[in-house]
Amino acid sequence: MMIAWWLKTRRIPGRLVLVDAGGGMQRFNRVFAERFPDQVQHLTHATVKSLDPFARTLATEFDAIRFDDAIIIPPQGAADIVRQAGLLETDAAGTPGAWAAFDPLHLHALGDERIFLVGDLLGRASPLFGAYPKSAHMAARQGRIAADEIIARSRGKMPVQALPESVCHLYTDVEPMEAMRIDAQYRVRGDGLVTQSVRQHEDPQPRGEDQAWLRGMTQEILGAGTAGG
Ligand SMILES: Cc1cc2nc3c(=O)[nH]c(=O)nc-3n(C[C@H](O)[C@H](O)[C@H](O)COP(=O)(O)OP(=O)(O)OC[C@H]3O[C@@H](n4cnc5c(N)ncnc54)[C@H](O)[C@@H]3O)c2cc1C
């Protein structure tokens, strides 16, 4: 969004090509199409198959793209230590995936209740929605839940069941400034599966709500304020 806005306002005859293996987010897709049709070309469901950084070209299944500058994001996965510890999810054939297998109600590793797993490295939380959002808010909440589990167990008590939530603030346009907040809430269904409900709040006139969120989280986690606030 920032790059598209910069190209447009500075009248730079460049183009931002988003090579996106997924389908994009509806809200962003709309802004790209309506406000930046000459600046952004969004290729959805397009996976990078090869890349030549010296010739400055990359190829998807359908397109060959020449670039002056590129930001390449490799396939994501849990850090290698998770694989070394044998904690990755496996499919029906036993082939390891990219993320860690865990118990969604207690956050311990599947097969070893002494190992707790939190944050981005987690794999599937529920067959109903897949993985939790990979956000810092989510990671912090999971850390607290895992800590409560450990404390309860060390006191010989049953931990109080808790599920995390996620809050994500993002900007959907630069001028005029427009923001969006995405909240994800979770609960355990009668059959024991975790369900997800996601709400998007559009805010055409943000007044620093993201900064207030950051101050609240920093205060809660570190007991301190942030620089400048
Ligand atoms: C560009 C960007 C913007 C984002 N914006 C937001 C946002 O606005 N709000 C939000 O909530 N979230 C945001 N996120 C997501 C957020 O940063 C992550 O969800 C969060 O950092 C996950 O925390 P984590 O502790 O699980 O993993 P990480 O922060 O990735 O921490 C894992 C750590 O483990 C270390 N490590 C790996 N292997 C080893 C090893 N063998 N030994 C020792 N250390 C090891 C790594 O170096 C790393 O420091 C953003 C992410 C990106 C990339």
Ligand as a Chemical Component Dictionary entry (heavy atoms), coordinates in Angstrom:
data_LIG
# 
_chem_comp.id                   LIG 
_chem_comp.type                 NON-POLYMER 
_chem_comp.pdbx_formal_charge   0 
_chem_comp.three_letter_code    LIG 
# 
loop_
_chem_comp_atom.comp_id 
_chem_comp_atom.atom_id 
_chem_comp_atom.alt_atom_id 
_chem_comp_atom.type_symbol 
_chem_comp_atom.charge 
_chem_comp_atom.model_Cartn_x 
_chem_comp_atom.model_Cartn_y 
_chem_comp_atom.model_Cartn_z 
_chem_comp_atom.pdbx_ordinal 
LIG C1  C1  C 0 6.513  -7.454  8.580  1  
LIG C2  C2  C 0 5.744  -8.001  9.742  2  
LIG C3  C3  C 0 4.805  -7.184  10.388 3  
LIG C4  C4  C 0 4.094  -7.660  11.483 4  
LIG N1  N1  N 0 3.176  -6.842  12.104 5  
LIG C5  C5  C 0 2.497  -7.292  13.183 6  
LIG C6  C6  C 0 1.580  -6.445  13.867 7  
LIG O1  O1  O 0 1.379  -5.277  13.512 8  
LIG N2  N2  N 0 0.919  -6.930  14.952 9  
LIG C7  C7  C 0 1.130  -8.211  15.388 10 
LIG O2  O2  O 0 0.525  -8.601  16.395 11 
LIG N3  N3  N 0 2.007  -9.054  14.756 12 
LIG C8  C8  C 0 2.691  -8.625  13.666 13 
LIG N4  N4  N 0 3.569  -9.458  13.008 14 
LIG C9  C9  C 0 3.701  -10.852 13.444 15 
LIG C10 C10 C 0 4.621  -10.990 14.658 16 
LIG O3  O3  O 0 5.867  -10.379 14.390 17 
LIG C11 C11 C 0 4.827  -12.474 14.971 18 
LIG O4  O4  O 0 3.574  -13.121 15.043 19 
LIG C12 C12 C 0 5.568  -12.672 16.284 20 
LIG O5  O5  O 0 6.852  -12.095 16.218 21 
LIG C13 C13 C 0 5.681  -14.161 16.621 22 
LIG O6  O6  O 0 6.428  -14.303 17.800 23 
LIG P1  P1  P 0 7.208  -15.659 18.061 24 
LIG O7  O7  O 0 7.877  -15.463 19.390 25 
LIG O8  O8  O 0 6.294  -16.806 17.891 26 
LIG O9  O9  O 0 8.283  -15.791 16.892 27 
LIG P2  P2  P 0 9.513  -14.865 16.537 28 
LIG O10 O10 O 0 9.233  -13.423 16.877 29 
LIG O11 O11 O 0 9.859  -15.214 15.125 30 
LIG O12 O12 O 0 10.645 -15.362 17.529 31 
LIG C14 C14 C 0 11.283 -16.606 17.375 32 
LIG C15 C15 C 0 12.729 -16.403 17.810 33 
LIG O13 O13 O 0 13.374 -17.663 17.938 34 
LIG C16 C16 C 0 14.698 -17.502 17.479 35 
LIG N5  N5  N 0 15.254 -18.838 17.200 36 
LIG C17 C17 C 0 14.966 -19.659 16.153 37 
LIG N6  N6  N 0 15.709 -20.795 16.242 38 
LIG C18 C18 C 0 16.435 -20.700 17.380 39 
LIG C19 C19 C 0 17.382 -21.561 18.013 40 
LIG N7  N7  N 0 17.711 -22.757 17.505 41 
LIG N8  N8  N 0 17.956 -21.136 19.155 42 
LIG C20 C20 C 0 17.641 -19.920 19.690 43 
LIG N9  N9  N 0 16.759 -19.072 19.130 44 
LIG C21 C21 C 0 16.161 -19.460 17.988 45 
LIG C22 C22 C 0 14.559 -16.602 16.273 46 
LIG O14 O14 O 0 15.780 -15.980 15.935 47 
LIG C23 C23 C 0 13.528 -15.588 16.793 48 
LIG O15 O15 O 0 14.133 -14.492 17.448 49 
LIG C24 C24 C 0 4.312  -8.992  11.924 50 
LIG C25 C25 C 0 5.254  -9.807  11.277 51 
LIG C26 C26 C 0 5.959  -9.316  10.190 52 
LIG C27 C27 C 0 6.974  -10.193 9.514  53 
# 
loop_
_chem_comp_bond.comp_id 
_chem_comp_bond.atom_id_1 
_chem_comp_bond.atom_id_2 
_chem_comp_bond.value_order 
_chem_comp_bond.pdbx_ordinal 
LIG C1  C2  SING 1  
LIG C2  C3  SING 2  
LIG C2  C26 DOUB 3  
LIG C3  C4  DOUB 4  
LIG C4  N1  SING 5  
LIG C4  C24 SING 6  
LIG N1  C5  DOUB 7  
LIG C5  C6  SING 8  
LIG C5  C8  SING 9  
LIG C6  O1  DOUB 10 
LIG C6  N2  SING 11 
LIG N2  C7  SING 12 
LIG C7  O2  DOUB 13 
LIG C7  N3  SING 14 
LIG N3  C8  DOUB 15 
LIG C8  N4  SING 16 
LIG N4  C9  SING 17 
LIG N4  C24 SING 18 
LIG C9  C10 SING 19 
LIG C10 O3  SING 20 
LIG C10 C11 SING 21 
LIG C11 O4  SING 22 
LIG C11 C12 SING 23 
LIG C12 O5  SING 24 
LIG C12 C13 SING 25 
LIG C13 O6  SING 26 
LIG O6  P1  SING 27 
LIG P1  O7  DOUB 28 
LIG P1  O8  SING 29 
LIG P1  O9  SING 30 
LIG O9  P2  SING 31 
LIG P2  O10 DOUB 32 
LIG P2  O11 SING 33 
LIG P2  O12 SING 34 
LIG O12 C14 SING 35 
LIG C14 C15 SING 36 
LIG C15 O13 SING 37 
LIG C15 C23 SING 38 
LIG O13 C16 SING 39 
LIG C16 N5  SING 40 
LIG C16 C22 SING 41 
LIG N5  C17 SING 42 
LIG N5  C21 SING 43 
LIG C17 N6  DOUB 44 
LIG N6  C18 SING 45 
LIG C18 C19 SING 46 
LIG C18 C21 DOUB 47 
LIG C19 N7  SING 48 
LIG C19 N8  DOUB 49 
LIG N8  C20 SING 50 
LIG C20 N9  DOUB 51 
LIG N9  C21 SING 52 
LIG C22 O14 SING 53 
LIG C22 C23 SING 54 
LIG C23 O15 SING 55 
LIG C24 C25 DOUB 56 
LIG C25 C26 SING 57 
LIG C26 C27 SING 58 
# 
